[in-house]
Amino acid sequence: MIDYLKRGKPEADRAADDAKVRAVVEATLRDIEERGDAAVRELSQKFDGYSPETFRLSPSDIEALISRVSERDMEDIRFAQAQIRKFAEAQRSTMLDVEIETIPGVILGHKTIPVQSVGCYVPAGKFPMVASAHMSVLTASVAGVPRVVAATPPFKGEPNPAVVAAMHLGGAHEIYALGGIQGVGAMAIGTATIDPVHMIVGPGNAYVAEAKRQLFGRIGIDLLAGPTETMVIADETVDAEMCATDLLGQAEHGYDSPAVLVTNSRKLAEQTMAEVDRLLAILPTAETAAVSWRDYGEVIVCDTYDEMLQVANDIAAEHVQVMTDRDDWFLENMTSYGALFLGPRTNVANGDKVIGTNHTLPTKKAGRYTGGLWVGKYLKTHSYQKVLTDQAAATIGEYCSRLCMLEGFVGHAEQANVRVRRYGGRNVPYGAAAD
């Protein structure tokens, strides 16, 4: 039996919130398309109180901001980027070009080509997300994207120096101090001063995620990465402090960050809820985390591990922290999630900041059909074919001719027939199938 000791907002309320966001984003993107830079400037002034002469940072601006980052912080940024680069390069090495001869004289292959321009959004409204620059800008660079554009909102009235340093070290070619819908919209739609990109990547709040959703098709996106989600799957091999800490560690992201405990121990569930209350009394970010826990926190008690797995796959959370006596069993059987964090020695913050895996991950059940951002998201696989001999052209042409006529495509069949006549020496009547 599956028992909810605590539930978050009803789905109907969440749907109503989504509808409001959808309407705001639609109107804002339309305004950017119609008025370009003027709309972007007004939106930046309205939401961020920021209206510089130009939103693009010059080389001297970047140098001045980086000079304000302490050497220790720069060392930490370099260390994190080294881990992320190492894993991204290993992933890139698996994306190989292919060429095979399927029958004598017929060559089929595919090439892996980088997207030619990418806009990387790096959140900084509530917290300056230094790590998001590594995850998007750096992986785009490893993929070989020729034009990497980065945008981040001003933080406390100016671009955050550490975020700019991470963007620059990650390989950004253009850096803009622009946030929210206006940042994403300007990169995707383009203005008189910002050339549009082919793809938008990176996490963000509900408005950023919705902007990416509405822009998809016009440009590519990595995935729908909205407000962060976390799930803790635990049994009595761990204690309430560990569970509560991992739940609140992600709930502090924003006011709408779901945090879910799934366990087969009612005792652990009750103790974790009490521990959450205790920690909220001392957590410096409790103002945010408490609202997320109140509105989006859930505690689910199951009878069996199979029920825990069922619940976890149904929720398809972005981050899934597994702390049980059978972590590898969950690794083998979990099918829907953003990323797994296995065992009590690791945690979601490792993945968010430094360990090397990417932290831009699917939310809102998108883990059912996509994984997270990785170097492969920037790469397109394009096929090609070559026919090298007359015999191969005639042989393939005969099969192609008959299969086209089977479907009624006479013009298609003639594309094959002309090769059969020219390279096979056979007189196939116009509009007929090759024998």
C-alpha positions in Angstrom: 0.0 0.0 0.0 1.2 3.5 -0.8 0.4 6.1 1.9 1.0 9.9 1.6 1.9 11.3 5.0 2.3 14.7 3.3 1.1 16.0 -0.1 2.0 19.1 -2.0 -0.3 21.4 -4.0 -3.1 19.7 -5.9 -2.5 19.1 -9.6 -5.3 21.5 -10.5 -3.6 24.3 -8.6 -0.3 23.6 -10.3 -2.0 23.6 -13.7 -3.6 27.0 -12.9 -0.1 28.3 -12.0 1.3 27.0 -15.3 -1.5 28.6 -17.3 -0.7 32.0 -15.8 3.0 31.6 -16.6 2.1 30.5 -20.1 0.1 33.6 -20.8 2.8 36.0 -19.5 5.5 34.3 -21.6 3.5 34.3 -24.8 2.8 38.1 -24.5 6.4 38.8 -23.6 7.9 36.9 -26.5 5.5 38.5 -28.9 6.6 41.9 -27.6 10.3 41.0 -28.1 9.6 39.9 -31.6 7.7 43.1 -32.5 9.9 45.7 -30.8 13.3 44.0 -30.4 15.9 45.8 -28.4 13.4 48.4 -27.0 11.3 45.6 -25.5 14.3 43.8 -24.1 15.5 47.0 -22.4 12.1 47.8 -20.9 11.8 44.2 -19.6 15.3 44.3 -18.1 14.5 47.7 -16.4 11.2 46.4 -15.1 12.4 43.0 -13.7 16.0 43.6 -12.9 16.3 47.4 -12.5 19.1 47.2 -15.0 19.5 49.3 -18.2 23.2 49.7 -19.3 24.4 51.3 -22.5 24.8 47.8 -23.9 23.9 44.5 -22.5 26.9 42.7 -24.1 30.0 42.7 -21.9 33.2 44.0 -23.6 36.5 42.3 -23.2 37.5 45.0 -20.7 34.2 44.6 -18.8 34.9 40.8 -18.5 38.5 41.4 -17.4 37.5 43.9 -14.8 34.8 41.6 -13.4 37.1 38.5 -13.3 39.8 40.6 -11.4 37.3 40.9 -8.5 37.1 37.1 -8.1 39.4 35.8 -5.3 42.2 33.4 -6.3 40.6 30.7 -4.1 37.3 31.1 -5.9 39.1 31.0 -9.3 40.9 27.8 -8.2 37.6 26.2 -7.3 36.0 27.2 -10.6 38.9 25.8 -12.5 38.7 22.5 -10.5 35.0 22.1 -11.2 35.5 22.9 -14.9 38.3 20.3 -15.0 36.0 17.6 -13.7 33.1 18.6 -16.0 35.4 18.9 -19.0 36.9 15.4 -18.3 33.5 13.7 -18.3 32.2 15.7 -21.3 35.3 14.8 -23.3 34.8 11.1 -22.4 31.2 11.4 -23.6 32.2 13.2 -26.8 34.6 10.3 -27.5 31.6 7.9 -27.7 30.0 10.0 -30.5 31.7 8.5 -33.5 31.2 9.0 -37.2 30.1 5.8 -39.0 30.7 4.5 -42.5 29.9 1.0 -43.7 29.6 -0.9 -47.0 26.2 -2.6 -46.7 26.5 -4.5 -50.0 29.3 -4.3 -52.5 29.5 -0.7 -53.8 26.9 0.8 -51.4 28.4 3.1 -48.7 26.2 4.4 -45.9 27.4 6.7 -43.1 26.7 9.4 -40.7 28.6 12.5 -39.6 28.3 14.1 -36.2 28.2 17.9 -36.6 28.0 20.5 -33.9 25.0 22.9 -33.7 26.5 26.1 -35.2 25.3 28.6 -32.5 24.0 28.0 -29.0 22.6 30.4 -26.4 23.4 29.3 -22.8 21.2 30.7 -20.1 22.7 30.9 -16.6 20.3 31.8 -13.8 21.3 34.4 -11.2 18.1 36.1 -10.0 18.0 34.6 -6.5 21.4 32.9 -6.5 24.2 33.4 -8.9 24.4 29.9 -10.6 28.1 29.8 -11.3 27.9 26.0 -11.9 25.3 26.5 -14.7 28.0 28.2 -16.8 30.2 25.1 -16.6 27.3 22.8 -17.4 26.2 24.7 -20.6 29.0 26.8 -21.9 31.8 24.4 -21.2 30.0 21.4 -22.7 29.1 23.4 -25.8 32.8 24.2 -26.2 33.8 20.5 -25.8 31.2 19.7 -28.5 32.9 22.2 -30.8 30.1 24.7 -31.2 31.5 27.6 -33.2 29.5 30.4 -31.6 28.6 30.1 -27.9 26.5 32.9 -26.5 25.9 33.2 -22.7 23.3 35.3 -20.9 22.8 35.8 -17.2 20.7 38.3 -15.3 22.4 41.0 -13.2 22.8 40.0 -9.5 22.5 42.9 -7.1 22.6 45.4 -9.8 25.5 44.1 -11.9 26.8 41.0 -13.7 28.1 38.5 -11.1 31.9 38.4 -11.3 32.1 34.6 -10.6 29.4 33.7 -13.1 31.2 35.8 -15.8 34.5 34.2 -14.9 33.0 30.7 -15.3 31.4 31.7 -18.6 34.7 33.2 -19.9 36.8 30.2 -18.8 34.2 27.9 -20.2 34.7 29.3 -23.7 31.8 31.8 -24.2 32.3 34.0 -27.3 29.6 36.5 -26.3 28.4 37.3 -22.8 25.2 39.3 -22.1 23.9 40.6 -18.8 20.3 39.7 -19.5 17.9 37.5 -17.5 14.5 35.8 -17.6 12.2 35.7 -20.6 14.0 38.7 -22.2 17.4 37.0 -22.1 16.1 33.7 -23.6 13.9 35.6 -26.1 16.6 37.9 -27.3 19.0 35.0 -28.0 16.3 32.9 -29.7 14.5 35.6 -31.7 17.3 38.0 -32.2 17.3 41.8 -32.1 19.2 44.5 -34.0 22.1 44.1 -31.6 21.9 40.3 -30.9 22.1 37.7 -33.7 19.7 34.8 -33.0 21.1 31.4 -32.1 20.1 28.0 -33.3 19.6 26.4 -29.9 18.9 27.5 -26.3 20.2 25.5 -23.3 20.3 25.8 -19.6 18.0 25.7 -16.5 15.8 28.5 -15.1 12.6 29.3 -13.3 9.1 28.5 -14.6 9.1 31.5 -16.9 12.4 30.5 -18.6 11.3 26.9 -19.0 8.0 28.0 -20.5 9.8 30.4 -22.9 12.0 27.6 -24.1 8.9 25.4 -24.6 7.1 28.1 -26.7 10.3 28.8 -28.7 11.0 25.1 -29.5 10.6 24.5 -33.2 11.8 28.0 -34.1 15.0 27.0 -32.3 16.2 23.8 -30.7 16.3 23.4 -26.9 18.1 21.0 -24.7 15.1 20.0 -22.6 12.5 21.5 -20.3 14.6 22.2 -17.2 12.4 24.3 -14.9 12.3 24.7 -11.1 14.5 22.1 -9.5 13.0 18.8 -8.2 14.5 16.3 -5.7 13.5 12.9 -4.5 15.0 10.9 -1.7 14.5 7.1 -1.8 15.5 5.8 1.6 15.1 2.9 4.0 16.3 2.5 7.5 20.0 2.2 6.5 20.1 6.0 6.8 18.7 8.4 9.3 16.3 11.3 9.3 19.1 14.0 9.4 20.5 12.7 6.1 17.1 12.6 4.5 15.9 16.0 5.7 19.2 17.7 4.7 19.0 16.3 1.2 15.4 17.4 0.9 16.0 20.9 2.1 19.2 21.2 0.2 17.2 21.4 -3.0 14.0 23.0 -1.7 16.0 26.2 -1.1 16.3 26.8 -4.9 13.0 28.6 -5.1 9.4 28.8 -3.9 8.2 26.0 -6.2 10.9 23.3 -5.9 9.3 19.9 -5.2 11.1 17.7 -2.6 9.8 14.2 -2.1 10.7 11.4 0.3 9.8 7.9 -0.7 10.5 5.2 2.0 9.3 1.9 3.3 9.8 3.0 6.9 7.0 4.9 8.5 9.4 5.6 11.4 11.9 7.2 9.1 9.2 9.2 7.4 7.9 10.7 10.6 11.4 11.4 11.9 12.3 13.1 8.7 9.3 15.4 8.8 10.2 16.3 12.4 13.9 16.9 11.3 12.8 19.1 8.4 10.9 21.3 10.9 14.0 21.4 13.2 16.3 22.4 10.3 14.0 25.0 9.0 14.4 26.8 12.3 18.1 27.3 11.7 18.6 27.2 7.9 19.6 30.6 6.6 17.6 30.0 3.4 14.5 28.8 5.3 12.4 31.6 3.9 12.5 30.0 0.5 12.9 26.3 1.5 10.0 26.5 3.9 7.6 27.7 1.2 8.7 24.9 -1.2 8.4 22.3 1.5 4.9 23.6 2.5 3.5 23.7 -1.0 5.5 21.1 -2.9 6.9 18.7 -0.3 5.7 15.1 -0.2 6.3 12.1 2.1 5.3 8.8 0.7 5.4 5.5 2.7 5.4 2.2 0.7 5.2 -1.3 1.9 7.8 -2.8 -0.5 10.8 -1.8 -2.5 8.8 -2.6 -5.7 6.2 0.0 -4.6 9.0 2.5 -4.0 10.3 1.9 -7.5 6.8 2.2 -9.0 6.3 5.6 -7.3 9.7 6.9 -8.2 9.3 6.0 -11.9 5.9 7.6 -12.0 7.1 10.9 -10.4 10.2 10.9 -12.7 12.0 13.5 -10.5 14.9 15.5 -11.7 17.3 14.5 -8.9 16.9 11.1 -7.2 19.1 10.4 -4.1 19.0 6.7 -3.4 20.1 5.6 0.1 19.0 2.0 0.7 20.4 -1.5 1.2 20.0 -2.1 -2.6 21.2 1.0 -4.4 22.4 -0.9 -7.5 19.0 -2.5 -7.8 17.4 0.9 -8.2 20.2 1.8 -10.7 19.3 -1.3 -12.7 15.5 -0.8 -12.5 14.9 2.9 -12.5 13.7 4.1 -16.0 12.5 7.7 -15.5 14.6 10.3 -13.8 17.0 13.1 -14.4 20.1 11.8 -12.6 20.7 9.3 -9.9 22.9 9.9 -6.8 23.7 6.5 -5.3 24.5 5.9 -1.7 24.9 8.2 1.3 28.5 9.3 0.5 27.3 11.3 -2.5 24.6 13.9 -2.8 22.8 16.1 -5.3 25.0 19.1 -4.5 28.0 17.2 -5.8 26.2 16.9 -9.1 25.0 20.4 -9.0 28.5 22.0 -8.5 31.6 19.9 -9.1 31.7 16.2 -9.5 31.5 16.2 -13.3 28.1 15.1 -14.4 25.8 17.7 -15.8 23.2 19.4 -13.6 20.8 20.6 -16.3 18.2 17.9 -16.0 14.6 17.1 -17.1 11.8 18.3 -14.8 8.0 17.9 -14.8 8.2 14.2 -15.7 10.3 14.9 -18.8 12.7 12.2 -17.6 10.2 9.7 -19.0 11.4 10.6 -22.6 14.8 12.4 -22.3 17.9 12.5 -20.3 19.8 15.6 -19.2 22.0 18.1 -21.0 25.3 16.5 -22.2 27.8 17.1 -24.9 25.7 15.0 -27.3 22.8 17.5 -27.1 24.9 19.9 -29.1 25.7 17.4 -31.8 23.6 16.5 -34.8 23.8 13.2 -36.6 23.5 13.5 -40.3 23.4 10.5 -42.6 24.8 10.2 -46.1 25.1 7.6 -48.9 27.3 6.8 -51.8 26.9 4.2 -54.6 30.2 3.5 -56.1 29.6 0.9 -58.9 27.2 0.5 -61.8 26.1 -2.9 -60.5 25.2 -1.6 -57.1 23.3 1.3 -58.6 21.3 -1.1 -60.8 20.7 -3.6 -58.0 19.5 -1.0 -55.5 17.5 0.8 -58.2 15.5 -2.4 -59.0 14.4 -2.9 -55.4 13.7 0.9 -55.0 11.6 1.0 -58.2 9.3 -1.8 -57.1 8.9 -0.5 -53.6 8.1 3.0 -54.9 5.4 1.5 -57.2 4.0 -0.5 -54.3 3.2 2.8 -52.6 2.0 4.5 -55.8 5.0 6.9 -56.1 5.7 6.8 -59.9 8.0 9.8 -59.8 10.0 8.2 -57.0 10.2 5.0 -59.1 11.5 6.9 -62.1 14.4 8.2 -60.0 15.4 4.6 -59.5 14.5 3.5 -63.1 16.8 6.1 -64.7 19.7 4.5 -62.8 18.6 1.0 -63.8 18.5 2.1 -67.5 21.8 4.0 -67.4 23.9 1.8 -65.2 22.3 -1.6 -65.6 21.7 -1.5 -69.3 18.0 -2.4 -68.9 15.1 -0.9 -70.8 12.5 -0.2 -68.0 9.5 1.6 -69.6 8.8 5.1 -68.1 6.3 4.8 -65.2 6.8 1.0 -64.8 8.4 -0.9 -62.1 11.7 -2.7 -62.8 11.3 -6.4 -63.0 
